[in-house]
Amino acid sequence: MTQQEFHAVTGAFGYSGKYIARRLLADGRHVITLTNSLHRPNPFGDKVRAFPFHFEEPDKLAATLRGVRVLYNTYWVRFNHDDFGHDTAVTNTLTLFRAAQQAGVERIVHVSITNPSLDSPLEYFSGKARLEQALIESGLSYAILRPAVLFGKEDILINNIAWMLRRFPVFGVFGEGTYRLQPIYVDDLAQLAVDQGQSREKVIINAIGPETFTYRQLVATIGEIIGHKRPILSVPPVLGYAVGQIIGRLVNDVVITRDEIEGLMADLLYVPPPHPPAGSTKLTAWATHHADTLGLHYTSELARRRERDHVYQSN
């Protein structure tokens, strides 16, 4: 890239990256995307040019980023799999950060997770902590955004809870289900990211939504909104994981992992007061508006990664 004033978004053909790119275009910015899905339909036409990540060729990655003022990084993986894993995601992201430095990128807006920790036994949270530390030590201007759970049309967690409520007579929660979540609307996160792209202050923001639910409350609320209230049973985590494995085989996906169960039950998707909400859209209002379609179809994480020439499924 040689022209100045570009903004680069990772994964603009995917989920959160698409919303960030849309917000940037609405603000009149010139946008490019870095993606592993070059053949996925481009929802922005010729307004957003797509480039490969070139993780294995850092000089090419740096060349792509020359002329970029702000990099918005959403790149990550949800779980370890034969085709991808957290270690690789960390290594690739560190390469991305170094390439941004080499290219003269002024600021990185990085999407992390609530409660990251270098000492966490959970790779998701320790990996995110490693990346935060690297970005802080890089000398670059940064904004680190820490969402808990995203919801929106392309969401997985909320949609698939609704999908199960529509199809099964009961719903099991791990343990008592009293651990908490603070979902944020994906477009609220996108607006926060774009706003932070205009600043140069080094900040870490807990990007939480305006509503806090226990997991049990979340399931009950979704069931009531979509008209499929079910008995909610407390089940041992090992049993809940086993049921998730069975459902996963039926839908050819990873429904839940042991680490995700541990993270939920450790309250890692919750931050206590006095942290104010970063988003204003309530999950209850959004779900009510989409009640007729929420959970009609299962959303597969693996399908999204394997079918890279398909547009993301919207719920």
Buried (B, 14 or more C-beta within 10 A) or exposed (E): BEEEEBBBBBBBBBBBBBBBBBBBBEEEBBBBBBBBBBEBEBBBEEEBBBBBBBBEEBEBBBBBBBBBBBBBBBBBBBBBEEEBBBEEBBEBBBBBBBBBBBBEBEBBBBBBBBBBEEEBEBBBBBBBBBBBEBBEEBEBBBBBBBBBBBBBBBBBBBBBBBBBBBEEEEBBBBBEBEBBBBBBBBBBBBBBBBBBBEEEEEEBBBBBBBBBBBBBBBBBBBBBBBEBBBEBEEBEBEEBBEBBEEBBEEBEBBBBBEBBBBBBBBBBBBBEEEBEBBBEBBBBEBBBEBBEBBBEBBBBBBBBBEBBEEBBBEB
